[in-house]
């Protein structure tokens, strides 16, 4: 099928450019050979004829090589297109920023080398390539921090309003505002500020906090630091499909929480620099320590660190576990034993609420429904496990 339209025009332009560049290369090559005073060049033809011959030869070579160059460009373009399909816009933006900064630095460093005869030009090219590679690699490795910085500096909040419904001043509270209120409420356990809770990324991605809030069991003010939103937005912009889906679910949870009339969702403008911390978990704990607020999370490690630092933790997993039906030793339940356990002879089944039940000597009954007598339970912040044995 004949190529028409834009593709045909692009091929014509490419052929003209390659032929033109080939002619220039031929002219420069002819002049170089003439300056070298090579005997056989001088005896072949007049310098002008030699120059014209070189220009025509290289231009013809460029004209004939255009289809090969066009094919190579299409292959390279296809490779880049396939690679960019799995790259988020935030990664592209960070990479371009790193490339721009590194090229500027490379050219500044290359200035002293340009004047070196013979090799100065090539040293400059090598420095540009080296700096570009290192700059892009470094920025992509720290893309989350860089993206969070860009989001904070430019004031991007996505769908999130910078205004709180209950903030009379029409703006979001700063760290100084939160600390001032905390000092006013110092020692008052029943004060309004005592009901404020700081949300972390894991609780938003988990999503159960929305169901809890909609039932009315969460009251007061929910503090959503801007750096938590930036982290959540970074997750939503990830190139990993699973990670991206989790981030978008977290953003949707925030949007729905803001619609609940019984809640006051605030997005304080608090930075890592103000808290003197460089990690999200550390900053959350420090914010709670300064303001006296509680932290609401599902992250087991953050849960432990916060307790060590003396911060009150509201763990959604603990709440979910406490709402599960309690079983007493000797109680009989009916379950389907579906797979073997880790220890020899054990069988594994699941209760209606999803709790794992380990059945002693239940391996022989895999694939059947059996009556199991509860013997003991093990419950932690990470979950609950029930142990039992087959009813005789």
C-alpha positions as CSV (number, residue, x, y, z in Angstrom):
1,X,0.0,0.0,0.0
2,X,1.4,3.4,-1.0
3,X,2.4,5.6,1.8
4,X,0.6,8.9,1.8
5,X,-0.2,11.9,4.1
6,X,2.0,12.8,7.0
7,X,4.2,9.6,6.8
8,X,5.1,10.3,3.2
9,X,5.8,13.9,3.9
10,X,8.1,13.0,6.8
11,X,10.0,10.5,4.6
12,X,10.5,13.3,2.0
13,X,11.8,15.7,4.7
14,X,14.1,13.0,6.2
15,X,15.5,12.2,2.8
16,X,16.2,15.8,2.0
17,X,17.9,16.3,5.4
18,X,20.0,13.2,5.2
19,X,21.1,14.1,1.6
20,X,21.9,17.6,2.7
21,X,23.9,16.4,5.7
22,X,25.7,13.9,3.4
23,X,26.7,16.7,1.0
24,X,28.1,18.8,3.9
25,X,30.0,15.7,5.2
26,X,31.4,15.2,1.6
27,X,32.6,18.9,1.4
28,X,34.3,18.6,4.8
29,X,35.9,15.3,3.9
30,X,37.3,16.8,0.6
31,X,38.7,19.8,2.3
32,X,40.3,17.7,5.0
33,X,42.0,15.4,2.4
34,X,43.2,18.5,0.4
35,X,44.7,20.0,3.5
36,X,46.6,16.8,4.2
37,X,48.4,17.2,0.9
38,X,48.0,13.6,-0.1
39,X,49.8,13.0,-3.5
40,X,47.2,10.8,-5.1
41,X,44.4,13.3,-4.3
42,X,46.3,16.1,-6.1
43,X,46.9,14.0,-9.2
44,X,43.4,12.7,-9.7
45,X,41.6,15.9,-10.4
46,X,41.4,19.6,-9.9
47,X,40.6,20.6,-6.2
48,X,37.2,22.0,-7.2
49,X,36.3,18.8,-9.2
50,X,37.5,16.7,-6.2
51,X,35.3,18.7,-3.9
52,X,32.3,18.4,-6.2
53,X,32.8,14.7,-6.6
54,X,33.0,14.2,-2.8
55,X,29.8,16.2,-2.2
56,X,27.9,14.2,-4.8
57,X,29.3,10.9,-3.5
58,X,28.3,11.5,0.1
59,X,25.0,13.1,-0.9
60,X,24.1,10.0,-3.0
61,X,25.1,7.8,-0.1
62,X,22.8,9.7,2.2
63,X,19.9,9.5,-0.3
64,X,20.3,5.8,-0.7
65,X,20.6,5.2,3.1
66,X,17.5,7.1,3.9
67,X,15.2,4.0,3.9
68,X,17.5,2.3,6.4
69,X,17.6,5.4,8.6
70,X,13.8,5.7,8.4
71,X,13.5,2.0,9.5
72,X,15.9,2.5,12.4
73,X,13.9,5.6,13.6
74,X,10.7,3.7,13.5
75,X,12.2,0.8,15.5
76,X,13.6,3.2,18.1
77,X,10.4,5.1,18.3
78,X,8.4,1.9,18.8
79,X,10.8,0.9,21.6
80,X,10.3,4.2,23.3
81,X,6.6,4.1,22.8
82,X,6.3,0.6,24.4
83,X,8.5,1.7,27.3
84,X,6.6,4.9,28.0
85,X,3.3,3.0,28.2
86,X,4.2,1.7,31.6
87,X,5.7,5.0,32.8
88,X,3.6,7.5,34.7
89,X,3.5,11.2,34.0
90,X,5.2,12.0,37.3
91,X,8.2,9.8,36.4
92,X,8.5,11.4,33.0
93,X,8.3,14.9,34.6
94,X,11.0,14.0,37.2
95,X,13.2,12.4,34.5
96,X,12.9,15.5,32.3
97,X,13.7,17.8,35.2
98,X,16.8,15.7,36.0
99,X,17.8,15.7,32.4
100,X,17.5,19.5,32.1
101,X,19.4,20.2,35.3
102,X,22.2,17.7,34.5
103,X,22.6,19.1,30.9
104,X,23.0,22.6,32.2
105,X,25.6,21.5,34.7
106,X,27.4,19.4,32.0
107,X,27.7,22.4,29.7
108,X,29.0,24.6,32.5
109,X,31.6,22.0,33.3
110,X,32.5,21.5,29.6
111,X,33.2,25.2,29.0
112,X,37.0,25.0,29.9
113,X,37.4,21.9,27.7
114,X,35.8,23.3,24.5
115,X,39.0,25.3,23.5
116,X,41.3,22.2,23.6
117,X,42.2,21.5,20.0
118,X,41.1,18.3,18.5
119,X,39.4,16.7,21.6
120,X,37.5,19.6,23.2
121,X,34.3,19.0,21.2
122,X,34.3,15.2,22.1
123,X,35.0,15.9,25.7
124,X,31.9,18.2,25.8
125,X,29.8,15.5,24.2
126,X,31.0,12.8,26.7
127,X,30.3,15.1,29.6
128,X,26.8,15.8,28.4
129,X,26.1,12.1,28.0
130,X,27.5,11.2,31.4
131,X,25.8,14.0,33.3
132,X,22.4,13.2,31.5
133,X,22.6,9.6,32.5
134,X,23.6,10.2,36.1
135,X,21.1,13.0,36.5
136,X,18.2,11.0,35.2
137,X,19.1,7.9,37.3
138,X,19.5,9.9,40.4
139,X,16.2,11.7,40.0
140,X,14.3,8.6,39.2
141,X,15.7,6.9,42.3
142,X,14.4,9.7,44.4
143,X,11.3,10.4,42.3
144,X,8.9,10.2,45.2
145,X,10.7,12.8,47.3
146,X,11.2,15.1,44.3
147,X,7.5,14.7,43.2
148,X,6.4,15.5,46.8
149,X,8.6,18.6,46.8
150,X,7.2,19.7,43.4
151,X,3.6,19.1,44.6
152,X,4.3,21.1,47.8
153,X,6.1,24.0,46.1
154,X,3.6,24.5,43.4
155,X,0.7,24.0,45.7
156,X,-0.9,21.1,43.8
157,X,-3.6,19.5,45.8
158,X,-5.4,17.6,43.0
159,X,-9.0,17.4,43.9
160,X,-8.5,18.5,47.5
161,X,-9.6,21.9,48.5
162,X,-7.1,23.9,50.6
163,X,-10.1,25.2,52.6
164,X,-11.7,23.5,55.6
165,X,-15.4,23.7,56.1
166,X,-15.0,24.7,59.8
167,X,-11.9,26.9,59.5
168,X,-13.2,30.4,60.2
169,X,-10.2,32.0,58.7
170,X,-10.9,30.4,55.4
171,X,-7.5,28.6,55.2
172,X,-5.9,25.5,56.4
173,X,-4.1,25.5,59.8
174,X,-0.3,25.7,59.9
175,X,1.9,23.8,62.3
176,X,2.0,26.9,64.5
177,X,-1.8,27.0,64.6
178,X,-2.0,23.4,65.6
179,X,0.6,23.8,68.3
180,X,-1.2,26.9,69.7
181,X,-4.5,25.0,70.0
182,X,-2.7,22.1,71.6
183,X,-1.2,24.4,74.2
184,X,-4.6,25.8,75.0
185,X,-6.0,22.3,75.5
186,X,-2.9,21.1,77.4
187,X,-4.0,18.8,80.2
188,X,-7.6,18.8,79.1
189,X,-8.4,15.2,78.1
190,X,-12.0,16.1,77.3
191,X,-11.1,19.1,75.2
192,X,-12.1,19.4,71.5
193,X,-8.5,19.0,70.3
194,X,-8.3,15.6,72.0
195,X,-10.7,14.3,69.4
196,X,-8.4,15.2,66.5
197,X,-6.9,12.3,64.6
198,X,-4.1,12.2,62.1
199,X,-4.6,9.9,59.1
200,X,-1.8,8.1,57.4
201,X,-1.5,6.7,53.9
202,X,-2.1,3.1,54.9
203,X,-5.5,3.9,56.5
204,X,-6.6,5.7,53.4
205,X,-5.5,2.9,51.0
206,X,-7.1,0.3,53.3
207,X,-10.5,2.1,52.9
208,X,-12.2,0.7,56.0
209,X,-12.0,4.1,57.7
210,X,-14.6,5.3,55.3
211,X,-17.1,2.6,56.4
212,X,-16.4,3.4,60.0
213,X,-16.8,7.1,59.5
214,X,-20.1,6.6,57.6
215,X,-21.5,4.7,60.5
216,X,-20.8,7.6,62.9
217,X,-18.2,5.9,65.0
218,X,-15.5,8.4,64.0
219,X,-16.1,12.0,65.2
220,X,-14.2,15.2,65.6
221,X,-11.5,16.5,63.2
222,X,-9.5,14.4,60.8
223,X,-6.1,15.9,60.1
224,X,-4.7,15.0,56.7
225,X,-1.2,16.5,56.4
226,X,-0.3,17.7,52.9
227,X,2.8,15.5,52.8
228,X,0.5,12.5,53.3
229,X,-1.6,13.6,50.3
230,X,1.6,14.1,48.3
231,X,2.7,10.5,49.1
232,X,-0.8,9.2,48.2
233,X,-0.7,11.1,44.9
234,X,2.7,9.7,44.2
235,X,1.3,6.2,44.8
236,X,-1.6,6.9,42.4
237,X,0.9,8.1,39.7
238,X,3.0,4.9,40.0
239,X,3.9,2.9,36.9
240,X,2.9,-0.3,38.8
241,X,-0.8,-1.0,38.0
242,X,-1.5,-2.5,41.5
243,X,0.2,0.3,43.3
244,X,-1.6,2.8,41.1
245,X,-5.0,1.3,41.8
246,X,-4.3,1.4,45.6
247,X,-3.3,5.0,45.4
248,X,-6.4,6.0,43.4
249,X,-8.6,4.1,46.0
250,X,-7.0,6.2,48.7
251,X,-7.7,9.4,46.9
252,X,-11.3,8.3,46.5
253,X,-11.6,7.6,50.2
254,X,-10.3,11.1,51.0
255,X,-12.9,12.6,48.6
256,X,-15.7,10.6,50.3
257,X,-14.5,11.5,53.8
258,X,-14.8,15.2,52.9
259,X,-18.5,14.7,52.0
260,X,-19.4,13.3,55.4
261,X,-21.1,16.2,57.2
262,X,-20.3,15.0,60.7
263,X,-16.6,15.1,60.0
264,X,-14.3,18.1,59.8
265,X,-11.5,17.1,57.4
266,X,-8.6,19.5,57.5
267,X,-5.4,19.5,55.3
268,X,-2.8,21.4,57.4
269,X,0.1,22.9,55.5
270,X,2.9,21.1,57.5
271,X,6.2,20.4,55.9
272,X,9.0,18.0,56.7
273,X,11.3,21.0,57.3
274,X,9.0,22.3,60.0
275,X,8.8,18.9,61.7
276,X,12.6,18.4,61.2
277,X,12.0,15.0,59.8
278,X,12.5,13.5,56.3
279,X,10.2,10.5,56.3
280,X,6.5,10.4,56.3
281,X,6.1,8.0,59.3
282,X,8.6,10.0,61.4
283,X,6.8,13.2,60.5
284,X,3.4,11.8,61.4
285,X,4.7,10.7,64.9
286,X,6.4,14.1,65.4
287,X,3.2,16.0,64.4
288,X,1.1,14.0,66.9
289,X,3.7,14.6,69.6
290,X,3.6,18.3,69.0
291,X,-0.2,18.7,68.8
292,X,-1.4,15.9,71.1
293,X,-3.5,14.3,68.4
294,X,-4.0,10.6,67.9
295,X,-2.8,8.7,64.9
296,X,-5.2,6.5,62.9
297,X,-3.4,3.8,60.9
298,X,-3.3,0.2,59.7
299,X,0.5,0.1,59.5
300,X,1.9,-2.3,62.1
301,X,5.4,-0.8,62.2
302,X,4.0,2.8,62.5
303,X,1.7,1.4,65.2
304,X,4.7,0.2,67.2
305,X,6.9,3.3,66.7
306,X,4.0,5.6,67.7
307,X,3.5,3.6,70.9
308,X,7.2,3.8,71.7
309,X,7.1,7.6,71.2
310,X,4.1,7.9,73.5
311,X,1.5,8.7,70.8
312,X,-2.0,7.3,71.1
313,X,-2.7,4.9,68.2
314,X,-6.1,4.0,66.8
315,X,-5.4,0.9,64.7
316,X,-8.2,-0.1,62.3
317,X,-7.0,-3.7,62.5
318,X,-7.4,-3.7,66.2
319,X,-10.9,-2.4,65.9
320,X,-11.8,-5.0,63.2
321,X,-10.4,-7.8,65.3
322,X,-12.3,-6.6,68.4
323,X,-15.6,-6.8,66.4
324,X,-15.1,-10.3,65.3
325,X,-17.1,-13.0,67.1
326,X,-15.4,-14.3,70.2
327,X,-15.1,-18.1,70.7
328,X,-14.7,-19.9,74.0
329,X,-12.6,-23.0,74.4
330,X,-14.9,-26.0,74.0
331,X,-17.2,-24.2,71.6
332,X,-18.1,-26.1,68.4
333,X,-18.1,-24.6,64.9
334,X,-18.7,-26.1,61.5
335,X,-16.1,-25.2,58.8
336,X,-14.8,-26.4,55.4
337,X,-11.3,-27.7,55.7
338,X,-9.7,-26.5,52.4
339,X,-5.9,-27.0,52.6
340,X,-3.1,-28.5,54.7
341,X,-1.4,-26.4,57.4
342,X,2.3,-25.7,58.0
343,X,2.7,-28.5,60.5
344,X,2.2,-32.2,59.7
345,X,-1.4,-33.3,60.0
346,X,-2.9,-29.8,60.3
347,X,-5.8,-28.6,58.2
348,X,-6.8,-25.1,57.5
349,X,-10.3,-23.6,57.2
350,X,-11.8,-20.1,57.5
351,X,-14.6,-18.8,59.6
352,X,-17.4,-16.6,58.1
353,X,-15.5,-13.4,59.1
354,X,-12.3,-14.6,57.4
355,X,-10.5,-15.7,60.5
356,X,-8.1,-18.6,59.9
357,X,-8.9,-21.8,61.9
358,X,-6.0,-24.3,62.3
359,X,-7.4,-27.8,62.8
360,X,-5.2,-30.4,64.5
361,X,-5.2,-33.7,62.7
362,X,-7.5,-32.2,60.1
363,X,-5.3,-32.9,57.0
364,X,-7.1,-36.2,56.4
365,X,-10.5,-34.3,56.1
366,X,-9.4,-31.7,53.5
367,X,-12.2,-31.1,51.1
368,X,-14.9,-31.9,53.6
369,X,-17.1,-30.0,56.1
370,X,-16.3,-30.9,59.7
371,X,-17.3,-30.0,63.3
372,X,-14.4,-28.5,65.1
373,X,-14.0,-27.9,68.8
374,X,-12.2,-24.6,69.6
375,X,-9.1,-25.1,71.8
376,X,-7.4,-21.6,71.8
377,X,-7.0,-18.3,70.1
378,X,-4.1,-16.0,69.2
379,X,-4.8,-12.4,68.6
380,X,-2.4,-9.5,67.8
381,X,-2.5,-6.2,65.9
382,X,-1.6,-8.1,62.7
383,X,-4.7,-10.3,63.0
384,X,-6.3,-13.3,64.8
385,X,-5.8,-17.0,64.5
386,X,-8.1,-19.7,66.0
387,X,-6.9,-23.3,66.9
388,X,-9.2,-26.3,67.2
389,X,-9.4,-30.0,66.8
390,X,-11.9,-32.3,65.1
391,X,-14.9,-33.2,67.2
392,X,-14.9,-36.9,68.0
